[in-house]
Amino acid sequence: MQKTYRDFDNYLKEFPTSEGRFGEYGGQYLPPELIPAFREIDDAYETICHSAQFISELRRIRREFQGRPTPVFHCERLSRSLGKCQIYLKREDLNHTGAHKLNHCMGEGLLAKFLGKKKLIAETGAGQHGVALATAAAYFGLECDVYMGEVDIAKQAPNVTRMKMLGARVIPVTHGLKTLKEAVDAAFDAYLREYKDAIYCIGSVVGPHPFPKMVRDFQMIVGQEAREQFLEMTGIFPDVVTACVGGGSNSIGMFVPFLADPVDIVGVEPLGRGPGVGDNAASMAFGSKGVMHGFESIMLQDEKGEPLPVYSIASGLDYPSVGPEHAYLHDCGRVRYETVSDEEAMEAFFLLCRLEGIIPAIESAHALAYAIRYARNNSTGSILVNLSGRGDKDIDYVFEHYGYGEKFFQK
Ligand SMILES: *Cc1c(COP(=O)(O)O)cnc(C)c1O
């Protein structure tokens, strides 16, 4: 059934259901041995998310440790260079550690503390989730085991150093292709062995219930702040709100507070090198309904339901599925999903550097590229972009492959 913003007044009370369903999507597909562990997390979260002590402690952490609220910024020079449409950024790049991921990692760490756990367990691909979680573990005085494929460890040396500097153990995964998929399996195995003392921390709005809900709730601060800040700055709603979609956490956090408002909402997926299999990670554009990693959603899969290879220039976006809430919002038509290629993202990256003095994460540059496309095609109005992270982590790669972006300025 197609829905408009008028159908979203009671959305948070109804979604997800107590089984973690967003319409046909979500749920909990687990080996029987892990069901008690996830039930414990679910029960604890349901209690704690209503506790005044938990809420006020999280507020204090956000203010004093993370540096929230992050500002909304009007890109006047960028907007003027494109036309009359105005581009605004929610500056999650200014959140401590330089991206939105710390928002849910601090929530997960605080939950672990309330449960009396001693350790946080996670897998990481590019290492961004691992670094944010290692930061949370250090803050709360918890141990942190991060499972990472040997191939990724070699590729992401600076993030491995950061995690270790923050006191985390980085455990190499040496079987199979030695990348994210094997790391997920290894982290699940470890959790199964250690769940009495440890808690598993997923890095996006994916995985079995309650993670898509819990991570969404922790990320909603982004959209709540942005909505209030934008209204205060301009007196009206933006015409469009947009964010990049990997697993979908920064985007869902940005989108949900705007669902009941008269704004268009656009999620941006990575088109990579193009539409061919293995050349992109645009699950919504090219995927189909299925189950993997413990939840039901829309995913890029082969005939046997195994994840297909994915690619994006932004390593934080190359996931073969999306959070189940996105799949629901897609099907009911409330959120539209568009794609942006590597080249479009890189043009946006360099424009923001030169015109506004902000080096964005390549992930975030995908959302910005959509806003630039929108501003070129619309001569009025405004678009609010979630700038999910800063690009310091990307500059060596970018310089090696694109220099200082000369080719984008020669047109
Ligand atoms: C990890 C990451 C993303 C993608 O993850 P989501 O769960 O889709 O938000 C986007 N931007 C940055 C900066 C990231 O580190």
The ligand as an SDF file (V2000), in Angstrom:
LIG
                    3D

 15 15  0  0  0  0  0  0  0  0999 V2000
   29.8270    3.4440    7.6890 C   0  0  0  0  0  0  0  0  0  0  0  0
   29.5720    4.7250    7.0560 C   0  0  0  0  0  0  0  0  0  0  0  0
   28.4380    4.9290    6.2260 C   0  0  0  0  0  0  0  0  0  0  0  0
   27.4990    3.8300    5.8360 C   0  0  0  0  0  0  0  0  0  0  0  0
   26.7970    3.2180    6.8750 O   0  0  0  0  0  0  0  0  0  0  0  0
   25.2470    3.4540    7.1240 P   0  0  0  0  0  0  0  0  0  0  0  0
   24.8950    2.4290    8.1290 O   0  0  0  0  0  0  0  0  0  0  0  0
   24.5350    3.2610    5.8210 O   0  0  0  0  0  0  0  0  0  0  0  0
   25.0800    4.8380    7.6180 O   0  0  0  0  0  0  0  0  0  0  0  0
   28.2110    6.2000    5.7080 C   0  0  0  0  0  0  0  0  0  0  0  0
   29.0440    7.2260    5.9830 N   0  0  0  0  0  0  0  0  0  0  0  0
   30.1400    7.0720    6.7610 C   0  0  0  0  0  0  0  0  0  0  0  0
   31.0060    8.2590    7.0070 C   0  0  0  0  0  0  0  0  0  0  0  0
   30.4390    5.8240    7.3190 C   0  0  0  0  0  0  0  0  0  0  0  0
   31.5300    5.6860    8.0920 O   0  0  0  0  0  0  0  0  0  0  0  0
  1  2  1  0
  2  3  1  0
  2 14  2  0
  3  4  1  0
  3 10  2  0
  4  5  1  0
  5  6  1  0
  6  7  2  0
  6  8  1  0
  6  9  1  0
 10 11  1  0
 11 12  2  0
 12 13  1  0
 12 14  1  0
 14 15  1  0
M  END
$$$$
